[in-house]
Amino acid sequence: MVHSGSSRKLTAFIAERTPDVFAVSEIQPGDALAIATRFARQWAYRGRQALFWNARLTPVEIVDQYLPPAAFANRRGLIVVRGSIDGRACSVAVTHLHAARSRRIPELRFLRTMLRSQSGPAVLFASLPPGRIGVRDLGFREARAQTPEVWIREFESGAVCAGALKV
């Protein structure tokens, strides 16, 4: 996952790596549209996060929701794209959990419920807090060699490259 700090850095990241799938956090909808247009990507946006993909990912369903609880301002989003890459069914998701434990726990529970409903290969772009509760027990492992914010399930360890899915 790339953070939208500098548009120049973000543009360089995309141009250098030409990822099939990547996520950007802390981005405005207009900036997400500009990236999608400039790099000819399909995209989904929710709660200051965007997921971008090229033609290798064929989406079947796109789910974009806010994480609970609904009463809080500055709600965080969750995007899940179900589809296939080169004919292989998979899911790609992005979210950002709150730093405060009291808000993070309900968000994490919701995320885990969504991930349980996805079978097969999956990629999750998320900065997960250290601790017992995470996504490892759901079959995910961190693709730390490339980036610490990418979690993969049933993909080869070399399949995820710098926040990008390379199958």
Helices and strands as residue ranges (DSSP letters): E 2-3, H 7-17, E 21-25, H 29-38, E 42-46, E 49-53, E 57-66, E 77-85, E 88-95, H 101-116, E 122-125, G 136-138, E 141-142, E 150-153, G 157-159, E 160-161, E 164-165
